[in-house]
């Protein structure tokens, strides 16, 4: 069987993960996350110039979001309103706002890290370090993840703990992964780059995945009865199909 498709990447990964095994689905996820590097790397949307005849700005590229250290003051030099944040929930709000600015349908998908080491400052509250997943848990649970015997988990905190994702925060689906690519990028408009993990926010049509496989379906006797299994090799790649429908998230690392 030869299978060739252009399709929505995370939907495909979920399907393949269920049908062919989690390791296969992970390979798709890895290539999708690498595609986040192709989104615009700096805050602020790039709009059509000249503006369309109706006079309203329309973006050709969505700007990158910046997720900085918790406790960093919002009046820090270089802070870009609507794109820079010092909490995961503020980041989600910024994504929701920019998604509407871009006039995109449906709800955005946000992909953050579950294995990062966020940068901290002297004002960073306890529990607001480590991965973006840990930071979001701390924000949703009143710090329960960093307290001895803490049990004040919210419903969203429980959902995140049990599934590793949240279906709707401010109308956004938030997914956590260990496959985000690392990069060095300027933050807060500074000239010198800082270490970041590059996440993404996007409409499901912003990223394409290409698969070309030489898979064979085999059937035979196995312990427990007649079984079918798949063999073969696959080539998989992913890329940004439309930079108007998605953007990068620069997550500052220690």
C-alpha angles and dihedrals in degrees: 000000000000116000122190123172148157107209148143105293107218093040088053094046091053091050094046091045090057097040104037104022135277095271089061093050090048091058089058091048091052093055092045092053091050087057090065087076088068094063120093108287101210133063122264129058120264107226134200112273121237095031118248119271092262089064096236120123116246121190124235090186129021115230124245120259119228119217106192135177118305111253095028106139117251089227091064111133112266095025109152112209112230093018108050121069140169096203135048093236091052088051090054091050091050091050091050091051095048091045089059091044087057090050092232121166126236124005129318124246114224121198119196136165129274096186106042131117108226120213115251136204131201091269096051108127120234112275094023095106137081119045127001087248090058092046092051091048089053091050093048097044105042091250095308091140091064099040126090106249093356113166105164094118118162122220089256090048090054091049091052093047094049101041107020091235141063120226096207132017108158085341094306128118110228119201127183125209142170093221103079113132120241122232143160113244136161113258128199089011092294119154096226116071124238129208112266142167110229115226127170146225118201152142111259091252095055095084128047128202123205122202128180114177140175096207124164126198111219129188130195149129115298133165105290097029141289113352139179126215140173129240133176144076131283138200115209132180137164137197145164111281098182124012089195089070102050147023143197127260114214107207110196113231132200 
